[in-house]
Amino acid sequence: VKSQKCLGIEIDDKLNWGNHIDKFCKKAGPGIGAIRRLKPFVTRESLETMYKAMVQPYFDYCSPLWDTCGKTLKDKMQRFQNHEARVITGSKYEVRSTEIIEKLNWPSLETRCRRAK
């Protein structure tokens, strides 16, 4: 068996989280698209609420388990969160991602995983 999915977590035969992270990005992607399309019509607070309802649960589900993945995969997920923060705030790429995350008062992905443990 190359990989196995159990309770929404996909693990391969080498205990690599790459497939799980890739599927996470595919599942959470439509939530980002919906937020982007609704942005002109709703307030930033509403966009944040939508993010917390449609995207954030994918970050939180079993995060203590996949927190053991390598730095490359963690960085991929952090970039995903940073992108969503840019969409919500409308910030340009000249603004640092850490500033945007702080402005939204969101903890970093690493902090969220530590709290979940």
N, C-alpha and C positions, 0 to 999 in steps of 0.2 A: 504494500500500500504506500503510495507516494505521499498522500496527505489525507487527513481525516478531519471532518467537521463535527464538532460536538458542542451543543448548547451555544451555537453561534460563533464559536472560536475555531479557526482553522489552523492546524499545526501539521507540518510536514514530518517526514521520517527523520529529519536531522534536527528537529525542534527549532526550526527557523520560523520567524513570524512574518516573513516577507509576503506570503500569500494572504495572511490575515490583514495586514496593513493595506495591501492593494485593494482588497475587497471592501475594507472600511472606507477608503477614498471613493470607491464607486458607489457605495450605499449613501454616503453623506453628500455626494455631489449634487443630487437633485434638490436637496435642501438649500444648498448655496445658490443654485439657479433660481429657485423660488424667491429667495430673499433678494437677489439681484433684480428680478423682474418687478417685485413689489416696492422696491426702494423709493421710486418717485412718488408713491401714493401714501406712504405711512411714515410715522415718526421713527426716529432712531431707537427710542425705547421699545417700540413695537418690533422693530427688526431684531433687537437683542432678545426679546421674548421668543421670537420665532427661532432664533439660533439656539437658544437654550432648550426649546422643545423639539426641534427637528434635527439638529446636528450634534449638540453637546452629549446626548446620551450615547452616541457611538464612541466618543472619547472615553466616557466613564465606564462603560460595560466591561467588566473584567480587566480593568486597567492594572491592578496589581500583578496579573499574570503576564500580560504583554509588555509590562514595564521592563522586563528582563531582556527585551530585544536590544540590538546594537544601536550605536549612536546614529548611524545612517538612517535607520528606520524611525528612530525618535525624532530626528531632524525633519524627516519627511512629514510626520504628523504635526510637528510644530509649525512648519511652513504652511500646512493646510489651515491651521488655526489662525496664523498671521494673515493669510489671504482673506479669510472670512472677516477678520477684524477690519481689514482695509475696505472690503465691500460695504460693511455696515457704516463705517465712519466716512467713507468717501475720500480717504487720505491718499495722497499721491505717493509714488515710490521714493521721493526724496525724504520722506518722514521715516524714521527708524521704526521697525516693527515693535520693538520693546516699548517705545513711547506710546504707540497706539494701544497696545495691550494694557499698559498702565492707565491710560486715559479711560479705557472701558472698565477698569478695575477688575480685569480678569486675571486669575492666577495663571502662571505658565503651565504648560502640560506636565512638566516635571514636578512642579509643586502639587498639582492635582493628584498625580499618581502617588506621591508620598503621603498625602492626606488620606487616600483611600486604603492604604496599607494598614 
